[in-house]
Amino acid sequence: LNMPYSATFTSRSSTRDFIAANLHSFQKETGPGVCFLVYSIMLSHGIEECRKEMDETSNRLIVDYGYCAQELVNLCTLGKAVSHVHSGECEFAGKILRGVEGESCVGLLSLLEHFKYVEVGKTLKSPRYPIWIVYSESHYSMLFSPKLINDSNLFDLWYYDGLANQDEEIRLTVRCNANVPEDNEDDLVPPLNRVIRTKWPGAEIDWNGVEPLL
């Protein structure tokens, strides 16, 4: 399986068997596994359905410089190719902007919210599981906790960045309600701290001896 082709399955077991038999094609470092995954999600959901969910039918899933559009992130994580990260729908300049509906298993936090460019809704900030995709510094990474956080005021988050050649565990201890003042834009603050504070304002973040990523 080196070139993409379309295969249709009518049961979960047949789908699983096919993927298992061709798993090596998805896992090759220099292979087309990511493309196969995106094609599979897009075709399973339906191309026309994707277009209907976007704010504009001319929107693309892959944008300039090969970046992943928000529609593709939402399609992969939520199952809908909506164009925004706020909860529900809102109106702006006479247009309806479609956001995230219902409960999300996986969340998202964005450095763009710190700079007031977007507002991530409660749906994505408070997912069913403590897993957040992080958009910061022009790429995506991940924050997660191995146990539910709920209303805890002190907890640990683990951070993983697949593009950073990360070779050590990064565990962040977050203490909520610490009343840490907002930083000035000129302050040398780790972008990840700013991202975390979009969900937990005023939180104190301890990198536990690891050199903060600036």
ABEGO torsion letter per residue (X at the ends): XABBBBBBBABAAAAAAAAAAAAAAAABAABAAAAAAAAAAAAAAEAAAAAAABABAABBABBBGGBBBAAAAAAAAAGBABABABBEBBBBGGBBBBBBBEBBABBBBBAAAAAGABBBBAAAABBABBBBBBBBGGBBBBBBBABBAEABABBBBBBBBAAAGBABBBBBBBBBGAGBBBBBAABBBBAAAAAAAAABBGBBBBAGGBBBBX
